[in-house]
Amino acid sequence: MSSQSDVCTGITECLRNVAEEARELYLDKQVPVLSAPVSPLTFYRQYVAPNKPVVVEGAIRHWSALQQWDESYFRKKIGDVKVSVTVTPNGYADAVTDGKFVMPDERKMSMSEFLDKLERPDDHRVFYIQKQNSNLTEEFSSIISDVDTHIDWGTEAFGQPPDAVNFWMGDGRAVTSMHRDHYENLYCVVRGWKKFILIPPTELAHVPYELYQSAYYREKDKGGFEIVDDEATGKVPWVAIDPLSPDLDRYPQYRHTRPLEVTVHAGQTLYLPSLWFHHVSQSHDCIAVNFWYDMQYDIKYNYYKFLESVSKVVSAEKQ
Ligand SMILES: O=C(O)CCC(=O)C(=O)O
């Protein structure tokens, strides 16, 4: 009869094989770039069904935002509008810091005040518009006609309209730490560039995805920030490893990952499939709009949730 530890070793081996076989059988070594959008059926067959990222040129060519969105236009059209802005001491909002999952300080300010912060960055505070509650439709409704409110070939392929349309604009120091979402994501860069580091969900056994006490930054009256526990939210699953400088002594299994890097430039759209781990950095003043299509009722999501629970049982058993 096999012992529990033999079973765990066997499962670890299987999880490692999933990662290797996916790489050998169907994953691309680099994110491909299409020179124009393809039909919804082709998009579905070649990218959505196999859960593979792709960059598409020209999908947002007709958006007037590509020509119009700059500081003077924003000041004129929405300068007085109050928008939600996050503030951190280091650019890392929603990231593991000092062993906690720390969320940013969040505040409302007029768009003009926010633009002032970007024009004259301060050494101790990083400002980023990154509220992911469909802020484009909620807070930027006066400029919504400059973009489309969905991507037609994506909506048709996913079989539903987007659940959220988000506007992102910020400081070049703002970084989104490694995490993953249950959304199919069409991420359109309007100005500047965004750099994505991507790891497929088939490699989840190698990515440390753990529970952390949630907390948030609070700016102190005399300057500086403190980290305050958020008891109401409790523990949150997140990835502590920084792919720009991975701590391999602490997370040795991470060396088995094969991250893909892709820079998405103005006018390009990245299809970031659900469940891929991603880390995002950006040029200063970069502007983007993304569309999230919720996929948590999808069979893939449930399959990967199952893989995840198996891998958690194995790592708990090893400790
Ligand atoms: O642009 C960013 O900073 C993060 C984007 C992201 O994480 C997402 O769209 O899921």
The ligand as an SDF file (V2000), in Angstrom:
LIG
                    3D

 10  9  0  0  0  0  0  0  0  0999 V2000
   -2.5610   47.6960  -15.5760 O   0  0  0  0  0  0  0  0  0  0  0  0
   -2.3530   47.2870  -14.4680 C   0  0  0  0  0  0  0  0  0  0  0  0
   -1.6510   47.9090  -13.6540 O   0  0  0  0  0  0  0  0  0  0  0  0
   -2.9100   45.9680  -13.9860 C   0  0  0  0  0  0  0  0  0  0  0  0
   -3.8520   45.2890  -14.9300 C   0  0  0  0  0  0  0  0  0  0  0  0
   -4.4000   44.0140  -14.3450 C   0  0  0  0  0  0  0  0  0  0  0  0
   -3.8750   43.4450  -13.4260 O   0  0  0  0  0  0  0  0  0  0  0  0
   -5.5940   43.4330  -14.9270 C   0  0  0  0  0  0  0  0  0  0  0  0
   -6.1640   43.9950  -15.8640 O   0  0  0  0  0  0  0  0  0  0  0  0
   -6.0080   42.3530  -14.4380 O   0  0  0  0  0  0  0  0  0  0  0  0
  1  2  2  0
  2  3  1  0
  2  4  1  0
  4  5  1  0
  5  6  1  0
  6  7  2  0
  6  8  1  0
  8  9  2  0
  8 10  1  0
M  END
$$$$
